[in-house]
Amino acid sequence: MHHLNLPAGASARFSATARPESGHHRWDVRVFDASNAAPRLAYGSHIGGRDLDQRVEIPPQAMDCRLEIRSSHETATGWSDDRATCLDDTPDRLLIGFCDPARPGAQRDDVLLGFAFSKAAVDQKKE
């Protein structure tokens, strides 16, 4: 699982893409405030097969939040966590690649979650 801070007033736009040959995966992004209680927002979807490109907008929150990001792949008995690799981390974007490390020919970006942050988030990261 990957964690990311999202400052109050900042929004994030993210895309999920999958390689056609990577199998079926499931990604989840949950938004928590400082209380760490139940998530304020939760996004998730299956990706793979014919559905290879998805987009989501996370609206600005009134308080500082933390994003929890994960991806998993389908197995014969359910779901198993993917391996995560941070591919790019700049003030205005983050790219995290996920893969099933046991799949022959797996690439670290079989599933790619790309985050673009609003100016409020970028300004907060610079401080």
Residue frames as a rotation matrix with the C-alpha (Angstrom) as fourth column:
MET 1
0.586 0.810 0.000 0.00
0.810 -0.586 0.000 0.00
0.000 0.000 -1.000 0.00
HIS 2
-0.547 -0.704 0.453 1.19
0.704 -0.680 -0.205 3.50
0.452 0.207 0.868 -0.79
HIS 3
0.288 0.593 -0.752 0.32
0.873 -0.485 -0.048 6.57
-0.393 -0.643 -0.658 1.33
LEU 4
-0.526 -0.377 0.763 0.11
0.692 -0.711 0.127 10.16
0.494 0.594 0.634 0.16
ASN 5
-0.449 0.350 -0.822 -0.76
0.585 -0.581 -0.566 13.42
-0.676 -0.735 0.057 1.92
LEU 6
-0.267 0.464 0.845 -3.42
0.765 -0.431 0.479 15.66
0.586 0.774 -0.240 0.39
PRO 7
-0.939 -0.178 -0.296 -3.50
0.331 -0.704 -0.628 19.15
-0.097 -0.687 0.720 1.96
ALA 8
-0.067 0.943 -0.327 -6.76
0.614 -0.219 -0.758 20.92
-0.786 -0.251 -0.564 2.82
GLY 9
0.375 0.354 -0.857 -8.23
-0.335 -0.810 -0.481 22.68
-0.865 0.467 -0.185 -0.21
ALA 10
-0.587 -0.657 -0.473 -6.27
-0.707 0.131 0.695 20.58
-0.395 0.742 -0.542 -2.69
SER 11
0.666 0.737 0.113 -7.82
-0.553 0.590 -0.589 18.33
-0.501 0.330 0.800 -5.28
ALA 12
-0.552 -0.804 0.222 -6.38
-0.418 0.497 0.761 15.44
-0.721 0.327 -0.610 -7.23
ARG 13
0.580 0.603 -0.548 -7.23
-0.795 0.272 -0.543 13.95
-0.178 0.750 0.637 -10.58
PHE 14
-0.389 -0.798 0.461 -6.07
-0.585 0.601 0.546 10.46
-0.712 -0.058 -0.700 -11.29
SER 15
0.374 0.397 -0.838 -6.12
-0.898 0.383 -0.219 7.97
0.234 0.834 0.500 -14.07
ALA 16
0.016 -0.320 0.947 -5.82
-0.396 0.868 0.300 4.21
-0.918 -0.380 -0.113 -13.95
THR 17
0.399 0.055 -0.915 -4.56
-0.905 0.184 -0.384 2.38
0.147 0.981 0.123 -17.01
ALA 18
0.309 -0.268 0.912 -3.78
-0.312 0.878 0.364 -1.29
-0.898 -0.397 0.188 -17.55
ARG 19
-0.646 -0.538 -0.542 -1.81
-0.730 0.227 0.645 -3.20
-0.224 0.812 -0.539 -20.13
PRO 20
0.234 0.843 -0.485 -4.09
-0.929 0.341 0.146 -5.51
0.288 0.417 0.862 -22.14
GLU 21
0.162 -0.243 -0.956 -2.04
-0.141 0.953 -0.267 -8.62
0.977 0.178 0.121 -21.34
SER 22
-0.653 -0.577 0.491 -1.74
-0.494 -0.168 -0.853 -7.93
0.575 -0.799 -0.175 -17.60
GLY 23
-0.619 0.489 -0.615 -4.85
0.643 0.765 -0.038 -9.82
0.452 -0.419 -0.788 -16.45
HIS 24
0.379 0.845 0.378 -7.56
0.300 -0.498 0.813 -8.53
0.875 -0.195 -0.442 -14.14
HIS 25
-0.751 -0.598 -0.279 -6.66
0.519 -0.273 -0.810 -6.16
0.408 -0.753 0.516 -11.32
ARG 26
0.550 0.832 -0.074 -8.51
0.699 -0.410 0.586 -4.10
0.457 -0.374 -0.807 -8.78
TRP 27
-0.634 -0.721 0.279 -7.33
0.429 -0.628 -0.649 -0.70
0.643 -0.292 0.708 -7.54
ASP 28
0.498 0.736 -0.459 -8.51
0.816 -0.219 0.535 1.21
0.293 -0.641 -0.709 -4.48
VAL 29
-0.651 -0.579 0.491 -7.92
0.296 -0.789 -0.539 4.78
0.699 -0.205 0.685 -3.31
ARG 30
0.371 0.747 -0.553 -9.28
0.846 -0.026 0.532 5.80
0.383 -0.665 -0.641 0.08
VAL 31
-0.236 -0.342 0.909 -9.25
0.014 -0.937 -0.349 9.30
0.972 -0.069 0.226 1.59
PHE 32
0.231 0.219 -0.948 -8.78
0.913 0.289 0.289 9.60
0.337 -0.932 -0.133 5.38
ASP 33
0.595 -0.109 0.796 -8.73
-0.262 -0.963 0.064 12.67
0.759 -0.247 -0.602 7.61
ALA 34
-0.333 -0.862 0.382 -6.44
-0.641 -0.090 -0.762 12.98
0.692 -0.498 -0.523 10.66
SER 35
0.164 0.463 0.871 -8.79
-0.962 0.269 0.038 10.94
-0.217 -0.845 0.490 12.86
ASN 36
-0.793 -0.498 -0.352 -8.01
-0.591 0.769 0.243 7.79
0.149 0.401 -0.904 10.82
ALA 37
-0.223 0.807 0.547 -11.60
-0.380 0.444 -0.811 6.70
-0.898 -0.389 0.208 11.33
ALA 38
0.270 0.403 0.874 -13.61
0.646 0.597 -0.475 5.38
-0.714 0.693 -0.099 8.41
PRO 39
-0.714 -0.573 0.402 -12.54
0.674 -0.404 0.619 6.80
-0.192 0.712 0.675 5.05
ARG 40
-0.355 0.543 -0.761 -14.12
-0.198 -0.839 -0.506 10.11
-0.914 -0.029 0.405 4.03
LEU 41
0.464 0.407 -0.787 -14.15
-0.858 -0.017 -0.514 8.93
-0.222 0.913 0.342 0.42
ALA 42
-0.208 -0.528 0.824 -13.41
-0.120 0.849 0.514 5.61
-0.971 0.008 -0.240 -1.24
TYR 43
0.417 0.225 -0.880 -12.83
-0.889 -0.099 -0.447 4.90
-0.188 0.969 0.159 -4.91
GLY 44
-0.459 -0.611 0.645 -12.13
-0.381 0.791 0.479 1.57
-0.803 -0.026 -0.596 -6.52
SER 45
0.552 0.618 -0.560 -12.66
-0.781 0.148 -0.606 -0.42
-0.291 0.772 0.564 -9.65
HIS 46
0.352 -0.413 0.840 -11.72
0.394 0.880 0.267 -3.55
-0.849 0.237 0.472 -11.52
ILE 47
0.459 -0.273 -0.846 -9.44
-0.772 -0.593 -0.228 -2.91
-0.439 0.758 -0.483 -14.47
GLY 48
-0.676 -0.659 0.329 -8.19
-0.337 0.674 0.657 -5.20
-0.655 0.333 -0.678 -17.22
GLY 49
-0.177 0.600 0.780 -9.73
0.727 0.614 -0.307 -7.13
-0.663 0.513 -0.545 -20.07
ARG 50
-0.026 0.244 0.969 -11.62
0.907 -0.401 0.125 -4.60
0.419 0.883 -0.211 -22.20
ASP 51
0.933 0.332 0.139 -11.63
0.229 -0.846 0.483 -1.85
0.278 -0.418 -0.865 -19.54
LEU 52
0.211 -0.972 -0.104 -8.10
0.942 0.230 -0.243 -0.42
0.261 -0.047 0.964 -19.69
ASP 53
-0.754 -0.461 0.468 -8.51
0.383 -0.887 -0.257 3.30
0.534 -0.015 0.846 -18.95
GLN 54
0.336 0.852 -0.401 -10.35
0.864 -0.109 0.491 4.98
0.374 -0.512 -0.773 -16.07
ARG 55
-0.598 -0.483 0.640 -10.40
0.232 -0.868 -0.439 8.51
0.767 -0.114 0.631 -14.62
VAL 56
0.326 0.645 -0.692 -11.47
0.895 0.027 0.446 9.89
0.306 -0.764 -0.568 -11.23
GLU 57
-0.156 -0.290 0.944 -11.56
-0.064 -0.951 -0.303 13.36
0.986 -0.108 0.130 -9.65
ILE 58
-0.121 0.086 -0.989 -10.98
0.969 0.224 -0.099 13.73
0.213 -0.971 -0.110 -5.90
PRO 59
0.530 0.404 0.746 -12.60
0.343 -0.906 0.247 17.00
0.776 0.125 -0.619 -4.83
PRO 60
-0.454 -0.682 0.573 -10.94
-0.248 -0.521 -0.817 19.44
0.856 -0.513 0.067 -2.42
GLN 61
0.150 0.424 -0.893 -11.35
0.782 0.502 0.370 18.49
0.605 -0.754 -0.256 1.23
ALA 62
0.762 0.249 0.597 -11.85
-0.088 -0.875 0.476 20.96
0.641 -0.415 -0.645 4.09
MET 63
0.719 -0.540 0.438 -8.99
-0.534 -0.026 0.845 19.42
-0.445 -0.841 -0.307 6.09
ASP 64
-0.292 -0.886 -0.360 -5.64
-0.956 0.274 0.101 17.77
0.009 0.373 -0.928 5.52
CYS 65
0.778 0.576 0.251 -6.13
-0.558 0.817 -0.146 14.19
-0.289 -0.026 0.957 4.38
ARG 66
-0.455 -0.856 0.247 -4.14
-0.620 0.503 0.603 11.08
-0.640 0.121 -0.759 3.59
LEU 67
0.464 0.522 -0.716 -4.69
-0.872 0.412 -0.264 8.90
0.157 0.747 0.646 0.54
GLU 68
-0.190 -0.463 0.866 -4.16
-0.405 0.840 0.360 5.15
-0.894 -0.282 -0.347 0.78
ILE 69
0.311 0.172 -0.935 -3.50
-0.950 0.023 -0.312 3.58
-0.033 0.985 0.171 -2.61
ARG 70
-0.379 -0.442 0.813 -3.40
-0.389 0.873 0.294 -0.12
-0.840 -0.205 -0.503 -3.42
SER 71
0.139 0.391 -0.910 -3.85
-0.970 0.237 -0.047 -2.55
0.197 0.889 0.413 -6.27
SER 72
-0.237 -0.171 0.956 -4.38
-0.452 0.891 0.047 -6.30
-0.860 -0.421 -0.289 -6.33
HIS 73
-0.553 0.004 -0.833 -4.62
-0.800 0.277 0.533 -9.02
0.233 0.961 -0.150 -8.96
GLU 74
0.531 0.843 0.084 -7.09
-0.847 0.524 0.093 -11.82
0.034 -0.120 0.992 -9.41
THR 75
-0.725 -0.682 0.091 -6.02
-0.687 0.725 -0.040 -15.29
-0.039 -0.091 -0.995 -8.31
ALA 76
-0.581 0.494 -0.647 -7.73
-0.004 0.793 0.609 -18.67
0.814 0.356 -0.459 -8.40
THR 77
-0.317 0.423 -0.849 -8.88
0.900 0.417 -0.129 -18.14
0.300 -0.804 -0.513 -4.80
GLY 78
0.609 0.567 -0.555 -9.63
0.709 -0.703 0.061 -14.40
-0.356 -0.430 -0.830 -4.76
TRP 79
0.832 -0.321 0.453 -7.32
-0.004 -0.819 -0.574 -11.39
0.555 0.476 -0.682 -4.77
SER 80
0.414 -0.785 -0.462 -3.67
0.885 0.228 0.406 -10.88
-0.213 -0.576 0.789 -3.83
ASP 81
0.671 -0.168 -0.722 -1.75
-0.001 -0.974 0.226 -7.60
-0.742 -0.152 -0.653 -3.38
ASP 82
0.818 -0.445 0.364 0.25
0.393 -0.031 -0.919 -6.30
0.421 0.895 0.149 -6.33
ARG 83
-0.071 -0.894 -0.442 3.81
0.935 -0.214 0.283 -5.05
-0.347 -0.393 0.851 -6.02
ALA 84
0.920 0.388 -0.050 3.92
0.363 -0.893 -0.265 -1.23
-0.147 0.226 -0.963 -6.08
THR 85
-0.198 -0.974 0.109 6.71
0.960 -0.171 0.222 0.84
-0.197 0.148 0.969 -7.63
CYS 86
0.561 0.281 -0.778 6.90
0.197 -0.959 -0.204 4.63
-0.804 -0.039 -0.594 -7.50
LEU 87
0.229 -0.423 0.877 7.82
0.964 0.226 -0.142 5.61
-0.138 0.878 0.459 -11.07
ASP 88
-0.447 -0.329 0.832 7.67
0.465 -0.880 -0.098 9.40
0.764 0.343 0.546 -10.81
ASP 89
0.342 0.509 -0.790 7.15
0.938 -0.225 0.262 11.75
-0.045 -0.831 -0.555 -7.86
THR 90
-0.710 -0.462 0.532 7.17
0.503 -0.861 -0.076 15.49
0.493 0.214 0.843 -8.49
PRO 91
-0.912 0.351 -0.212 5.26
-0.024 -0.562 -0.827 18.30
-0.409 -0.749 0.521 -6.75
ASP 92
-0.334 0.846 -0.417 2.45
-0.879 -0.439 -0.188 18.21
-0.342 0.303 0.890 -9.32
ARG 93
0.474 0.562 -0.678 2.24
-0.758 0.652 0.010 14.50
0.448 0.509 0.735 -10.17
LEU 94
-0.295 -0.475 0.829 2.79
-0.750 0.652 0.107 10.99
-0.592 -0.590 -0.549 -8.90
LEU 95
0.271 0.319 -0.908 2.96
-0.803 0.595 -0.031 7.79
0.530 0.738 0.418 -10.95
ILE 96
-0.251 -0.280 0.927 2.70
-0.760 0.650 -0.009 4.42
-0.599 -0.707 -0.376 -9.21
GLY 97
-0.165 0.126 -0.978 3.02
-0.785 0.583 0.208 1.20
0.597 0.802 0.003 -11.16
PHE 98
0.069 0.257 0.964 1.56
-0.789 0.605 -0.105 -2.09
-0.610 -0.754 0.245 -9.94
CYS 99
-0.086 -0.043 -0.995 2.06
-0.798 0.601 0.043 -5.66
0.597 0.798 -0.086 -11.08
ASP 100
0.920 0.254 0.297 1.56
-0.366 0.826 0.428 -9.29
-0.137 -0.502 0.854 -10.14
PRO 101
0.103 -0.993 -0.059 5.20
-0.958 -0.115 0.264 -10.25
-0.268 0.030 -0.963 -9.52
ALA 102
-0.251 -0.172 0.952 4.43
-0.170 0.977 0.132 -13.94
-0.953 -0.129 -0.275 -10.09
ARG 103
0.791 0.598 0.130 3.05
0.040 0.162 -0.986 -13.40
-0.610 0.785 0.104 -13.61
PRO 104
-0.123 -0.841 0.527 5.58
0.784 0.243 0.572 -14.32
-0.609 0.483 0.629 -16.32
GLY 105
-0.383 -0.125 0.915 6.38
0.816 -0.510 0.272 -11.20
0.433 0.851 0.297 -18.32
ALA 106
0.619 0.636 -0.461 4.98
0.781 -0.557 0.282 -8.86
-0.077 -0.534 -0.842 -15.66
GLN 107
-0.301 -0.649 0.699 6.10
0.566 -0.711 -0.417 -5.25
0.768 0.270 0.581 -15.98
ARG 108
-0.746 -0.081 -0.661 6.21
0.655 -0.270 -0.706 -2.85
-0.121 -0.959 0.255 -13.06
ASP 109
-0.747 0.533 -0.397 3.56
-0.463 -0.846 -0.264 -0.68
-0.476 -0.014 0.879 -14.73
ASP 110
-0.843 0.525 0.120 1.04
0.506 0.696 0.510 -3.37
0.184 0.490 -0.852 -15.72
VAL 111
0.464 0.885 -0.019 -1.43
0.837 -0.432 0.335 -1.16
0.289 -0.171 -0.942 -13.87
LEU 112
-0.684 -0.704 0.191 -0.46
0.635 -0.703 -0.320 2.51
0.360 -0.097 0.928 -13.71
LEU 113
0.516 0.766 -0.382 -2.11
0.856 -0.481 0.192 4.99
-0.036 -0.426 -0.904 -11.37
GLY 114
-0.543 -0.671 0.506 -1.23
0.712 -0.687 -0.147 8.55
0.446 0.280 0.850 -12.28
PHE 115
0.340 0.612 -0.715 -2.11
0.892 -0.451 0.038 11.44
-0.299 -0.650 -0.699 -9.96
ALA 116
-0.422 -0.364 0.830 -2.17
0.552 -0.830 -0.083 15.12
0.719 0.423 0.551 -10.99
PHE 117
-0.197 0.267 -0.943 -2.50
0.951 -0.180 -0.250 17.60
-0.237 -0.947 -0.219 -8.14
SER 118
0.734 0.533 0.421 -4.15
0.595 -0.803 -0.021 21.02
0.327 0.266 -0.907 -8.01
LYS 119
0.074 -0.708 0.702 -2.11
0.045 -0.701 -0.712 24.17
0.996 0.084 -0.020 -7.47
ALA 120
0.579 0.194 0.792 -3.07
-0.729 -0.311 0.609 24.15
0.365 -0.930 -0.039 -3.76
ALA 121
0.963 -0.243 0.117 -1.43
0.167 0.876 0.452 20.74
-0.212 -0.416 0.884 -3.34
VAL 122
0.399 -0.857 0.327 1.68
0.698 0.053 -0.714 21.80
0.594 0.513 0.619 -5.25
ASP 123
0.194 -0.295 0.936 2.05
-0.347 -0.913 -0.216 25.00
0.918 -0.282 -0.279 -3.21
GLN 124
0.818 0.174 0.548 1.69
-0.574 0.198 0.794 23.03
0.029 -0.965 0.262 0.04
LYS 125
0.846 -0.533 0.024 4.38
0.533 0.846 -0.011 20.53
-0.014 0.022 1.000 -1.02
LYS 126
0.255 -0.778 0.574 6.82
0.398 -0.456 -0.796 23.38
0.881 0.432 0.194 -1.72
GLU 127
0.554 0.020 0.832 6.53
-0.581 -0.706 0.404 24.77
0.596 -0.708 -0.379 1.82
